[in-house]
């Protein structure tokens, strides 16, 4: 008789362990199905991946830096041109003079 309650508890513990294993497997299966559905949904929405977004952002930043540098260069050249145009033209001496 002494074996009865311990055996019952052992069987119950084994049953709970098996149930936990089944639940863990079901959880993994649900996660996999959810992840696949989410990826399918996002691909249908034409949402870009993070890596692609980061690459495009870096390209845009470099392009903006280049545009700013070119704008500064154009402003400098325009200032030089205006300065040159404002100076009176020098007469060049010819051999006859």
Secondary structure by P-SEA (a helix, b strand, c coil): ccaaaaaaaaaaaaaaaaaaaaaaaaaaaaaaaaaaaaaaaaaaaccccaaaaaaaaaaaaaaaaaaaaaaaaaaaaaaaaaaaaaccbbbbbcccc
